Amino acid sequence: MYDLIIIGAGPAGITAAIYAARKKMSLLVVTKDIGGQAALSGDVENYTGYQFITGPELALKFEEHLRKFDIALKENEAVQEVKKINSVIQVRTDKGVYEARAVIVASGKRSRELGAPGEKEFKNKGLTYCATCDAPLFAGKDVAVIGGGNSALDAALQLIKIANKIYIINIAPQLTGDPIMQEALKDSPKATVFNNTQATAIAGGTMVSALKIKKGDKEESLSVQGIFVEIGLIPNSDFVKEVEKNKYGEIKVNPYNETNIPGIFAAGDVTDVPEKQIVIAAGEGSKAALSVFGYLIRNSAA
Ligand SMILES: Cc1cc2nc3c(=O)[nH]c(=O)nc-3n(C[C@H](O)[C@H](O)[C@H](O)COP(=O)(O)OP(=O)(O)OC[C@H]3O[C@@H](n4cnc5c(N)ncnc54)[C@H](O)[C@@H]3O)c2cc1C
């Protein structure tokens, strides 16, 4: 029986673990990976203390900090269910069952799928959800980025350095990503933005060769070898059924990172806290661990 189990090792989970370790809690971190979305970010220019750092570099710094402490860590393990049985919280994964007096859910978000014909067939055959991981595979190629928000613009800006031509397929009337990224994009002759345009199908042979798009009644096929789907994120909150969530599936928390179930806390992108950023997730993770510390004292040897 642990004092605390932390689910996820992105910025929120890692920061929570560091705070919990410093409070000498008996602690287990269960996670599919280390770094979370931070490891997938391109250039990070808004994490305090680093004027510029890449996502993978920052994630590595987080990991080094985490490993300074003697923390029990289960990597490559997916949590499938969290439930409270009397005063104990049970965490079931694909590899085992663990118990703790408190849990912090810091499982972040994952990419939303497009739902267009061809998406499943061409996944990892030219179609990808991660520019940071896969952009280098498309050197000198023509590619499409689907989306118009920060993730899409981040992907497009990474691709500008590598690919030949970048089409940005945006369903909305205009791009919604940060103005600073929009300006950088405008300055590039490689990038073409299609607003009010839907990506309707992916075509190809063994690999992607075309993206079909539709604007009003007009349909056309873009010849591309790569497609980056960047149309938003879904919270990884399905495995915790009992807690209250908002209409987006984000776990509702109060300012102390408490959910409606005593002993189950949540932090970072998986919660309904406004704005999803590395610095915010890290701050929320620290706050959640400190709240757990208070909770354990209040509920000890009762
Ligand atoms: C392309 C991209 C660029 C970005 N750029 C920036 C930027 O420049 N600046 C900025 O501040 N933010 C940026 N962000 C946002 C930032 O990365 C997130 O806000 C932040 O990583 C959220 O941290 P988190 O710990 O809450 O969740 P995540 O980073 O999503 O981490 C979640 C963790 O939970 C684990 N997990 C998920 N499900 C399970 C499960 N069932 N069982 C076990 N473990 C699980 C994951 O493996 C992961 O370790 C970017 C995001 C993306 C996608």
The ligand as an SDF file (V2000), in Angstrom:
LIG
                    3D

 53 58  0  0  0  0  0  0  0  0999 V2000
    2.7600   19.5060  -30.5730 C   0  0  0  0  0  0  0  0  0  0  0  0
    2.6330   20.1640  -29.2290 C   0  0  0  0  0  0  0  0  0  0  0  0
    3.3400   21.3280  -28.9690 C   0  0  0  0  0  0  0  0  0  0  0  0
    3.2320   21.9610  -27.7220 C   0  0  0  0  0  0  0  0  0  0  0  0
    3.9660   23.0850  -27.4830 N   0  0  0  0  0  0  0  0  0  0  0  0
    3.9420   23.6700  -26.2590 C   0  0  0  0  0  0  0  0  0  0  0  0
    4.7620   24.8030  -25.9640 C   0  0  0  0  0  0  0  0  0  0  0  0
    5.5280   25.2970  -26.8140 O   0  0  0  0  0  0  0  0  0  0  0  0
    4.6910   25.3220  -24.7100 N   0  0  0  0  0  0  0  0  0  0  0  0
    3.8510   24.8210  -23.7440 C   0  0  0  0  0  0  0  0  0  0  0  0
    3.8520   25.3200  -22.6260 O   0  0  0  0  0  0  0  0  0  0  0  0
    3.0670   23.7540  -24.0050 N   0  0  0  0  0  0  0  0  0  0  0  0
    3.0760   23.1650  -25.2270 C   0  0  0  0  0  0  0  0  0  0  0  0
    2.2700   22.0800  -25.4930 N   0  0  0  0  0  0  0  0  0  0  0  0
    1.3320   21.6130  -24.4370 C   0  0  0  0  0  0  0  0  0  0  0  0
    2.0350   20.8120  -23.3450 C   0  0  0  0  0  0  0  0  0  0  0  0
    2.8610   19.8340  -23.9270 O   0  0  0  0  0  0  0  0  0  0  0  0
    0.9960   20.1810  -22.4140 C   0  0  0  0  0  0  0  0  0  0  0  0
    0.1830   21.2010  -21.8860 O   0  0  0  0  0  0  0  0  0  0  0  0
    1.6610   19.4360  -21.2580 C   0  0  0  0  0  0  0  0  0  0  0  0
    2.5720   18.4500  -21.7190 O   0  0  0  0  0  0  0  0  0  0  0  0
    0.6080   18.7700  -20.3730 C   0  0  0  0  0  0  0  0  0  0  0  0
    1.2470   18.0590  -19.3730 O   0  0  0  0  0  0  0  0  0  0  0  0
    0.5020   16.8760  -18.5730 P   0  0  0  0  0  0  0  0  0  0  0  0
    1.5280   16.3020  -17.6700 O   0  0  0  0  0  0  0  0  0  0  0  0
   -0.7570   17.3760  -17.9990 O   0  0  0  0  0  0  0  0  0  0  0  0
    0.0620   15.8030  -19.6840 O   0  0  0  0  0  0  0  0  0  0  0  0
    0.8910   15.0390  -20.8060 P   0  0  0  0  0  0  0  0  0  0  0  0
    2.0890   15.7970  -21.2060 O   0  0  0  0  0  0  0  0  0  0  0  0
   -0.1300   14.6740  -21.8330 O   0  0  0  0  0  0  0  0  0  0  0  0
    1.3990   13.7090  -20.0650 O   0  0  0  0  0  0  0  0  0  0  0  0
    0.5010   12.6780  -19.7390 C   0  0  0  0  0  0  0  0  0  0  0  0
    1.2490   11.4620  -19.2340 C   0  0  0  0  0  0  0  0  0  0  0  0
    0.2960   10.4740  -18.8530 O   0  0  0  0  0  0  0  0  0  0  0  0
    0.6320    9.2180  -19.4480 C   0  0  0  0  0  0  0  0  0  0  0  0
   -0.6140    8.4520  -19.6320 N   0  0  0  0  0  0  0  0  0  0  0  0
   -1.6890    8.7380  -20.4050 C   0  0  0  0  0  0  0  0  0  0  0  0
   -2.6310    7.8030  -20.2970 N   0  0  0  0  0  0  0  0  0  0  0  0
   -2.1540    6.8870  -19.4200 C   0  0  0  0  0  0  0  0  0  0  0  0
   -2.6500    5.6550  -18.8870 C   0  0  0  0  0  0  0  0  0  0  0  0
   -3.8600    5.1700  -19.2170 N   0  0  0  0  0  0  0  0  0  0  0  0
   -1.8740    4.9600  -18.0390 N   0  0  0  0  0  0  0  0  0  0  0  0
   -0.6370    5.4150  -17.6770 C   0  0  0  0  0  0  0  0  0  0  0  0
   -0.1200    6.5760  -18.1360 N   0  0  0  0  0  0  0  0  0  0  0  0
   -0.8680    7.2870  -18.9940 C   0  0  0  0  0  0  0  0  0  0  0  0
    1.3370    9.5850  -20.7290 C   0  0  0  0  0  0  0  0  0  0  0  0
    2.1340    8.5050  -21.1810 O   0  0  0  0  0  0  0  0  0  0  0  0
    2.1530   10.7960  -20.2720 C   0  0  0  0  0  0  0  0  0  0  0  0
    3.3370   10.3790  -19.6420 O   0  0  0  0  0  0  0  0  0  0  0  0
    2.3720   21.4200  -26.7170 C   0  0  0  0  0  0  0  0  0  0  0  0
    1.6530   20.2340  -26.9770 C   0  0  0  0  0  0  0  0  0  0  0  0
    1.7740   19.6120  -28.2170 C   0  0  0  0  0  0  0  0  0  0  0  0
    1.0040   18.3320  -28.4820 C   0  0  0  0  0  0  0  0  0  0  0  0
  1  2  1  0
  2  3  1  0
  2 52  2  0
  3  4  2  0
  4  5  1  0
  4 50  1  0
  5  6  2  0
  6  7  1  0
  6 13  1  0
  7  8  2  0
  7  9  1  0
  9 10  1  0
 10 11  2  0
 10 12  1  0
 12 13  2  0
 13 14  1  0
 14 15  1  0
 14 50  1  0
 15 16  1  0
 16 17  1  0
 16 18  1  0
 18 19  1  0
 18 20  1  0
 20 21  1  0
 20 22  1  0
 22 23  1  0
 23 24  1  0
 24 25  2  0
 24 26  1  0
 24 27  1  0
 27 28  1  0
 28 29  2  0
 28 30  1  0
 28 31  1  0
 31 32  1  0
 32 33  1  0
 33 34  1  0
 33 48  1  0
 34 35  1  0
 35 36  1  0
 35 46  1  0
 36 37  1  0
 36 45  1  0
 37 38  2  0
 38 39  1  0
 39 40  1  0
 39 45  2  0
 40 41  1  0
 40 42  2  0
 42 43  1  0
 43 44  2  0
 44 45  1  0
 46 47  1  0
 46 48  1  0
 48 49  1  0
 50 51  2  0
 51 52  1  0
 52 53  1  0
M  END
$$$$
